[in-house]
Amino acid sequence: MDQMTWTFILRLVVAGLLGTVVGIEREWRVKEAGFRTHFLVSLGSALFMIVSQWGFEEFLAAHDGLRLDPSRVAAQVVSGIGFIGAGAIIFHRQIVRGLTTAASLWAIAGVGMATGAGMYAVAGAATLLTLVGLEVLNLFFGGLGSYRTGLVFSATEREAIQSALESLRQNGYTIVSYELEQERNASTIIYRASLLIQIRKNRRQDSFVELLQRDPRILVERVA
């Protein structure tokens, strides 16, 4: 193999390693796309970039005056990554998850493209900044904003359900949506509440569960 081929292989290896670094962070966070997905996205993006720049040299040499735009392949890679990112996003009952992972896939595709173009310093800096966005910024600003989660609890008394809802509101939890079902079990009626609540990020994740469990009449069935 000639020197140029070894250079291309080096670019693929570097792209895969950079993608793995970001993927390990997502794997540690137990997210939908881990180190294998990020490795493949970065590697594939680098490969497409190499092919778009150098894959048509023989064809161009055989056709004098013909020119190709290598940026067209890069543009298609950017569009195509959107489909993979969409697969990492979960939307269920007004709860959206996976946006950050989808963004990290999009960013790592850019890292792979930069590596495929031989821009090692830019690719390394972009990888470092991606990790800063995923971890360091979370340390400083992780308590800002809010998130939504689903909650299902039940009781044999309707009054207990209403009391639990009022307790959540008084303690700063916002009830986005609320459904109440009745289920007859032998001679007992069970009231089951399905909620979507909004929680400030600076609060403990299970604090609302502890709040509900203070009432012995309430049974917390599921937290989504």
Buried (B, 14 or more C-beta within 10 A) or exposed (E): EEEEEEEBEEBBEBBBBBBBBBBBBBBEEEBBBBBEBBBBBBBBBBBBBBBBBBBBEEEEEEEEEEEBEBEEBBEEBEEBBEEBBEBBBEEEEEBEBBEBBBBBBBBBBBBBBBBBBBBBEBBBEBBBEBBEBBEEEBEEEEEEEEEBBBBBBBBEEEEBBBBBBEBBEEEEBEBBEEEBEEEEEEEEEBBBBBBBBBBBEEBEEEEBEEBBEEBEEBBBEEBB
